[in-house]
Amino acid sequence: MARATATAIAAGRLGLGTVALAAPGVPLGLWVGDEDASRPVARLLARALGGRDVALASGALAALARGRPLQPWVVAGVLADVGDVAATLVAWRALPRARRWTVVCLAAGAALAGAAVAPSCDRR
């Protein structure tokens, strides 16, 4: 069950990262609002975060495919998600009300799920 959950988290991260790289306004608009999402500098940062997520997901999926330890990739993803929650909380008042809750809930949910499965994801 832990490996299946870790796989689902990695697949979601890969999807989100790919979208952020290809169409940064989509996840960025969800996070900071449409007006700020249209700014070139914001799109740059969204693509950078997308690259981070693609890298984390690719590492986790490669570890799964090769029978290598998965836990370090899961923990790295948890830390990235906690960072996203923290960044959102720091900018809380500047973010659109409904959207800030959506991002905090998604990132915190992924962090909690990853933290829950990390200790046992390499057990067979």
C-alpha positions as CSV (number, residue, x, y, z in Angstrom):
1,M,0.0,0.0,0.0
2,A,2.8,2.5,0.8
3,R,4.5,1.9,-2.5
4,A,1.2,2.4,-4.4
5,T,0.6,5.6,-2.5
6,A,4.1,6.8,-3.2
7,T,3.6,6.0,-6.9
8,A,0.3,8.0,-7.0
9,I,2.0,11.0,-5.4
10,A,4.9,10.8,-7.9
11,A,2.5,10.5,-10.8
12,G,0.5,13.6,-9.6
13,R,3.8,15.5,-9.1
14,L,4.9,14.5,-12.6
15,G,1.6,15.8,-14.0
16,L,1.7,19.0,-12.1
17,G,5.3,19.6,-13.0
18,T,4.7,19.0,-16.6
19,V,1.8,21.4,-16.7
20,A,3.8,24.0,-14.9
21,L,6.6,23.7,-17.5
22,A,4.3,23.8,-20.5
23,A,1.6,26.1,-19.3
24,P,2.8,27.9,-16.2
25,G,-0.3,30.1,-16.0
26,V,-2.5,27.1,-15.1
27,P,-1.0,26.1,-11.7
28,L,0.2,29.6,-11.1
29,G,-3.3,31.1,-11.6
30,L,-4.6,28.6,-9.0
31,W,-1.9,29.7,-6.5
32,V,-1.5,33.5,-6.9
33,G,-4.5,34.5,-9.1
34,D,-4.9,35.2,-12.8
35,E,-3.5,38.7,-12.7
36,D,-0.2,37.8,-11.1
37,A,0.0,34.5,-13.1
38,S,0.3,36.5,-16.3
39,R,3.5,38.2,-15.3
40,P,6.7,36.9,-17.0
41,V,8.7,36.7,-13.8
42,A,5.9,34.7,-12.1
43,R,5.8,32.3,-15.0
44,L,9.6,31.9,-14.7
45,L,9.2,30.8,-11.1
46,A,6.3,28.5,-11.9
47,R,8.5,26.8,-14.5
48,A,11.3,26.4,-12.0
49,L,8.9,24.8,-9.5
50,G,7.6,22.6,-12.4
51,G,11.2,21.4,-13.1
52,R,11.6,20.6,-9.4
53,D,8.4,18.5,-9.4
54,V,9.4,16.7,-12.6
55,A,12.8,15.9,-11.1
56,L,11.4,14.6,-7.8
57,A,8.7,12.5,-9.6
58,S,11.2,11.1,-12.1
59,G,13.6,10.1,-9.4
60,A,10.8,8.4,-7.4
61,L,9.5,6.6,-10.5
62,A,13.0,5.5,-11.6
63,A,13.7,4.2,-8.1
64,L,10.4,2.2,-8.2
65,A,11.2,0.8,-11.7
66,R,14.8,-0.2,-10.7
67,G,14.0,-1.6,-7.3
68,R,16.1,1.2,-5.6
69,P,15.3,2.9,-2.3
70,L,12.2,5.1,-2.7
71,Q,12.2,6.7,0.7
72,P,14.7,9.5,0.0
73,W,12.6,10.6,-3.0
74,V,9.4,10.5,-0.9
75,V,11.0,12.5,1.9
76,A,12.4,15.1,-0.6
77,G,8.9,15.5,-2.0
78,V,7.5,16.0,1.5
79,L,10.0,18.7,2.1
80,A,9.2,20.4,-1.2
81,D,5.4,20.3,-0.3
82,V,6.1,21.7,3.2
83,G,8.0,24.5,1.5
84,D,5.1,25.2,-0.7
85,V,2.8,25.4,2.4
86,A,5.2,27.6,4.2
87,A,5.6,30.0,1.2
88,T,1.8,30.2,0.9
89,L,1.4,31.0,4.5
90,V,4.0,33.7,4.3
91,A,2.1,35.3,1.4
92,W,-1.3,34.5,2.8
93,R,-2.9,37.9,2.9
94,A,-1.7,38.8,-0.6
95,L,-3.3,35.7,-2.2
96,P,-6.9,35.3,-3.4
97,R,-8.9,33.9,-0.5
98,A,-10.3,30.7,-2.0
99,R,-7.2,29.9,-4.0
100,R,-4.8,30.1,-1.0
101,W,-6.9,27.5,0.8
102,T,-6.9,25.2,-2.2
103,V,-3.1,25.3,-2.5
104,V,-2.5,24.9,1.2
105,C,-4.8,21.9,1.4
106,L,-3.3,20.2,-1.7
107,A,0.3,20.8,-0.7
108,A,-0.4,19.8,3.0
109,G,-2.3,16.8,1.9
110,A,0.6,15.6,-0.3
111,A,3.1,16.3,2.5
112,L,1.0,14.3,5.0
113,A,0.5,11.4,2.6
114,G,4.2,11.3,1.8
115,A,5.2,11.5,5.5
116,A,2.7,8.7,6.3
117,V,4.1,6.3,3.7
118,A,7.8,7.3,3.8
119,P,8.8,5.0,6.8
120,S,7.4,1.9,5.1
121,C,7.7,2.5,1.3
122,D,10.8,0.4,1.0
123,R,9.5,-2.6,3.0
124,R,8.7,-5.6,0.9
